[in-house]
Amino acid sequence: MENTKSNPNYRKALIVLTSLFFMWGFITCMNDILIPFLKKVFELNYTQAMLVQFCFFGAYFIGSLIYFLISASSGDPISKIGYKNGILIGLIISAIACVLFYPAAEMKAYWLFLTALFILGLGFTLLQIAANPYVAILGKSETASSRLNLSQGFNSLGTTIAPIIGGFLVFHYFAKLGTPLLSNSGLPIVTDEGDPISAYGVQLPYLLWAGLFIILAFIIKFTKLPKFANSSTIEKGAGALKHQHLVLGMLAIFMYVGGEVSIGSVLINYIKEIVGYPEMEAKSFLAFYWGGAMIGRFLGAISMSEMQDKVKKSLSMIAVAIAAFLVIYFAVYFESGFEFEFVRITPFLIFIGVNLIAFHFGKSLPARTLMIFALIVICLLIITLFSDGKLALWTVISIGLFNSIMWSNIFTLAIKDLGKYTSQGSSLLVMAILGGALIPLVQGAFADMFGALHYSFFVPIICYIYLAYYGWKGHVVRKTVS
């Protein structure tokens, strides 16, 4: 893939793409709100509720597999239609999926919810395949991790405010409109705080998201984006699989997405289990889990940038960490009706400090930082397993800070030196998002087996052990496998 030198359009293109990352981060995190909502409406156990993530992230696997098979037999589709058209098609598919939530709620059909989530996942698959490598090649290869961390930072801004805005709309604002949904016994379905739940709780928010996807598609359609021409003929075959660091990177993406999504999916119910907070209160803490990823990604963008002055870089990271933390806190504070006391989240500040120290030891090296962060997450999960109450609450929530740079660092390490196979490699990495479908299902099954969520957290520990290995040795570019 031929990359041109600095171009004045790059900044504009990065801004447009960043808005796209924000939107799919927001909608993806809405699954964490949907799970407790649908669990109540359809009276599901944890395994059944985790079908939400199974269908959504399973679509990534199916969509990427189809893309890979087309690529292997006929040549890379993105190289033929271009990054821009790939993004536009992904946005249209995503909008159609959001519209399907209306009849799903109207019919009170769980299978239709799952179908809509599967189609939404297909749309996001194409967005991921096109947008991630596009951002990576939108400048110098040495700063690809920095750009992806910046874009992923805004992705995390979406996942941060989704629990706040989405939870408010689903469980409070729109849920009070219309006729309350009824349980199998004929009684009105209510939240933990006794408020009724109606079909509008999911119908109207997802119609709103559909409209936003269409608007974003129009903006991208009429925005002039830089083009990258393939310097060689479009290759057929599965050439990307000959690169060992890509194959190991696929497993790393599988483990990373699986671990992160699994933890986020159970957090609202886990917080209720260990400290007794209802959904409207628990969702505020979920915002800190995903907000931690936002903080870490913005810090990663600075840490892995070309900034040479170490003092200036450190001060910039501290300033950004404080600013991002205040954004999360005040968003939660205002949404809760000015009742969320600052003292409740002071432990989070300690972990932000640990995050800054970890970046220092990472020395702006993507692989080294990945390994250090994975080891820290393993420690946090072990503490969660052997503690309870607020200590377990904050150790599991603070994992978001250290999940932050993992996607970007794994992705850029895995597609390094793939050349003409970059888009094909990207599709294989997106295929590995299947971890987000399977790992939550496994953790949900163990939670049902144990009768509680607490001890099921041993499942993501396995994921992060592998991530530590990939950052240590697995990422090294070796001779291609035969």
N, C-alpha and C positions, 0 to 999 in steps of 0.2 A: 504494500500500500504506500503510495507516494505521498509524502507530507511536504507541504511547501513551507517557506519561511514565514516569519511573523507577518500577520495580515491584520489590517485595521478592522476587518469584519469579525475577527475571532472573539472579541469581547462581547459584541452584540449577540453572536451566535451562542456564546456560553450563557448569557443572561436568559435567552429564550429557552435553552435546554434545561437550565436550572429550574425554571418554572415548571417544566415537565417532571423533573425529579421530585419537586415539591408535591405535585398533584398525586403521583402514584404512591408516594410515601404516605400521604394522608389517607388515601382509599385503602391501602394495604393494612394500615393500623386500625381501620374501622372494623376489621374482622375481630379484633379483640373486644370490641363493643358488641358486635353481632353475637358472639358466642354466648355470653350470659343472657342476652335478649332471647335468642332462639332456644336456649336451654330451658328458660322459663316457659316460653310459649308452647313448645312441643314436649316439655317434660322429659328432657334427655338426660342420660348419664354422661360422664366425661368422655367416654369413647365415642358415643354418638355425636356429641357436641363438637369433637375434634374433626368430624367429617367436613366441617367448614374449611379448615386449613388443608385437609386432605384433597378436597376438590379444587380449591383455589391454587395451591402450589403443585398439585398433580397436573394441572393444566400447563404449568411451566415445562414439565417433563414431556408431556404429549406434544405440545406446540414446538418445543425445541427439537424433539426427535423427528417430527415431520420436516422441520426446517433443515436439519442435518441430512436426512435422507434425500431431500431435493437437492441440497448442495452437493452431496456425493455423486448423485446420478446426473444432474444437469448443470452443475455449477452454482456458485454462491448467489442466492437471490438478491441480497443487499447490493452486491457488486453490479447487478443488472438494473435494479429499480432505483438505487440510491438510498442514502440514509434518510433523507427528507421524506420520501414517499413511504418508506418503511415505518417511520414515526407516525405519519398521517393515517395509514391503515390501522396501526395499533390503537390510535386515539378513537377512531370510528367504532372499532370492535368493542372497546371499553365503554363507550357511550351506550351502545345497544345493550350491553350486559346490565348496566345500571338501570335502564328502563325496565328490564325484566323483573326487578325487585317489586314493582307495583303489582303485577298480577300474582306474583308469588305470595305477597302478604294478603292480597284480596281473597285468594283461594285458600289461604293458610296451608300451603303445600310446601313441606320441607324439601322435597325432591326438586321443586322448581327453584327454591333458594340456592340449592347446591348446583343446579344447572347454570343459574345466573353467575354464580361465583366461578364456575369452571370457564365460562365464556370470558368473564372479566380477566381471569388468569391468562387466557390465550392472548387477549389484547396486550396485557402487560408483558407477555413473553416477547412479542415483536418489539415493543418499546425498549425492553432491556437489551435485546440483541442489537438493535440499531443505535441506541443512545449511548450505552457505555463505551464501546470502542470509538464512537465518534468523538466523545469528550476526551478520550485517551490520546487520540491522534491530533487533537485541536491545539497543537503546540509542540514544544520540545518533549522528546520521549523521557528525558531525565525528570521532568516535572509532571508526568502523567498521573502519578499517585496523588500529587498535590491538587491537581484539577479535579480528579474524581472524588477526592475527599471533600473539596469545596462543594461540588454538585450534590454529593451524598449528604453533606451538612444540611442543605436545604431540603433534601429528601427527609432527613430526620426532623427538621422543623415541622414538616407535614405530619410525621408520626407523633410529634410532641403535642401539637394542638389538636390532633384528631380525637384523643380521649376526652379532652376538655370540651371542644365544640361538638364533636360527634356524640359523646355521652349525654351532653345537655339536650341535644336535639332528639335523640332516640329515646332516652329515659324520662325526659321532662317536658320540653317544649311541644314537639309534635305529638308525643305519646298521649298528651291530654286532649288532643283533638279527635273528633269522631267517636265511634262506639267502641268501648273497651273489648278487647279480645277475651274469649272465654276458654277456660281450661276444659279438659276432658270430662270433668265432673259438672260442668256448666256454671262454674263460678268465675267472676272477673279475675283476670290475671293482673297482679300488681307488682310493683317494685318492692325491694326490701323495706322502703320507707312508706309503703302503703299507697303509692300513687298508681292509678290505672295505666295500662299499656294498650295502645290501639295500633291498628295496622299502619296508620299515618306515621308512626314512629320510625319506620324504615322506608315507607313509600316516598314521602316528600324529600327526605335528605338525599336519597339516591337519584331522584329526578333532578335535584339541584346539581349533583355531581355530574350527571349526564350532560346537562346544559354547559357546565364548565369545560368538560372535555371537548364539546363541539366548538365552543369559543376559542379554546386553545388551538384546536385544529385549524381554524380560520387564521389565527395569528401566525402560526407556523407556515401555513400555505402561502401567505403573502409577505413573509419575511425572507429576505435574500440571505441564504446560508452558504458558507464556503463549501465548495465541492472538492472531493478528493478522488482523483482518478486512479484506477488500478493500473500500475505500470507494466503489468504483464497480462497474458491471456487468462481468462477466467478458468480456473482449474477444476476438474472433476475429481472424484475420489475422496477418500477420508484421510488426506494428507496431514491434517492437524493432529490426528491421533498418534502420529509417529513421534511427537514431542512429549517426552516423559514428564517434564515439569508441568505441561498442560493437563495430562491425565491425572497426575497427583493433585493438581489444582482443582480439577473437577470434584474430587472427593473432598477437598478442603471447603469448596463452596457448599457441597451437600451438608457437611458437618456444621459449618458456620450458620447457614440459614436455618437448618434444623434446630440447632441449639437456641438461637436467638428467638425464633418464632415460637418454639415450644414454651420457653420461659414467659414471653409476653402474652401468650394465649391463656395461660392459667393464672396470671397475676391477680386479676380482679377476684377470682374465686379463692386464690391462695391467701390474699390479704384478709378476706373475710374469715378464712379458716384460722389464721394465726393471731389476728388482733381484733376480729369481729366488726370491721368496718363495712357498712352497706355499699352498694354499687356506686352511688353518686359520690361517696367519699373515696372509695378505693380507686376510682378512675383518675383522681387527682394524683395519686402516687404512681399510677401507670404512666402519667405524663412525665414524671421524673425519670422513669426507666428509659423511655424513648427519647426524652430530652437529654439524658446523659449521652446518648449516641450522637445527638446534634452537637453538643459541646465538644466531644472528642473528635468529631469529624472536622469541625472548624479549626480546632487545635492542630489536627493532622495536616490540614491544608497549609497552615503556617509552618509547622515543623518540617515538612518535606518540600517547602518552596525553595527558591533560589536565594532567599535573604541570607546574606553573608554575616552581617553584624549579629553576633550571638546574644549580646545584651538586648539589642532592639527586638530580636526574635523572641526572647524570653519574656520581655515586658509586654510585647504584643499578645503573646499567648495568655498571659495572666489577665490582661485587660479584656480579651475576647471571652475568656472563661467566666469572668465576673459578669460581663454584659449578657452573655447567653443564659447564665444562671438566673439573673434578675428577670429576663424575659419569661422564663418558665415559671418562676415564683409568682410574679405579678399576674400572669395569665390565670394561674390557679387561684390566686387570691381574689381577683375581681370576679371570676366565674362562681366562686363559692359564696359570694355575698359578703366579702371582706371578713371572713371568719377563719381563714386558714392561717394559723399563727406561724410566724417565722421560726420560732424555737423548735417546731415539729420537724423541720427539715435540716437543722444544723448538721446532723451526721453526714448528710450528702456533701457538705462543704469539705469535710475531711477527705472523702473519697475523690473529690475534684483535685485536691492537693496531691493525693497519691497518683492520680492520672497525669498531672503535670510532671511529677518526678519520673514516672515511667517513660514519658516522652523524652526526657533528658537522657535517660539510659539507652533509649532507642537510637539516639544519635542520628536522627533523620534518615535512617535506613529502613525501608519498608519491611524487609524480612525480619530483621532484628526486633523492630517494634511489634510486629505480629506475634513473634514468639513470646516476648515479655508480657504482652497483654493477655495472651492465652493462658500463660502460667498464673497470672493474677486472677483471672476468672475461675480457674480451677480451685484456687485457694478460697475465693469468695463462696463458691458452691459447697465446698467442704464445710466451711463455717455455717452456712445455711442449714446443711444436713444435721449438724451436731449442736444446733441452738434452736431457739424459738422466740416468739414475741417480736419486739422491735429490732433486736439484733438481726434476726433472720430476715425481717422486713427490709432493712437497709442494705444488708449484704447482697440480697438478690436484686434489689432495685438498682444498686450501683454497678451491676454487671453491664448495664447499658453504656456506661462511660468507656468500658474497655472493649465492648463489641464494636465500637465506633468505626475504627479504621480497618476492620478486618475485611469487609467486602472489597473496598477499594484496593487495599494492598494485595490481597489474594488475586484479584482480577488482573491488575497490572503485572504482577509477577508471573501469572499463568499465561498471558498472551505475549510476553516478551519474546522478541525475535521470531514471531510466527510469520511475519511478512505477508505473503499472499493468502495465507490461511487464517488471518486475523478474525474475519467475520465468522468463518466456520468454527474457529476456536471459541469465539464469543457465544455462538449458539450452543456449543457443548457445555460451556460454563453455566449458561442460563438453564440448560437441561438439568444440571445438578441442583437447581433450586428445589428439585423434588424432595430434598431433605426437609423442606418446610411442610411437606405433606405427610411424610412418614414418621419423623421424629416426634412431633406432637401427638400423633396417634399412639405411638409406643408409650410415651409418658402418660397419656390419658388412660391407657390400658393398665399400666402399673398403678396409677392412682386409684382406679376402680378395684384393683386387686388388694391394695393396702387399705382401702376404705378412707383414704385421705391423700392430699397432694404432696405433703411434706417430703416423704421418703422417695417419691418419684423423681426428685431432683438429681438422683445419681445418674439418670439417663444423659442429660446434657454434659456431665463431666467427661464422659467417653468422647463426646464430640470435640471438646476443647483440648483433650490430650493429643488428638491427631493434629489439630491446628498448631499446637506448639511444635510438633514435629515438622510440619510443612514450613513454618517460619525458620526452623533450625537447618534442615537439610533438604526437604522435599522440593523447595522452590528452585534449586540450583539447575541452571540450563545445562543439560548434558547432550551428548550426541543423540541424534534421533534414534528411536527404537525401530527395529525392522518390522 
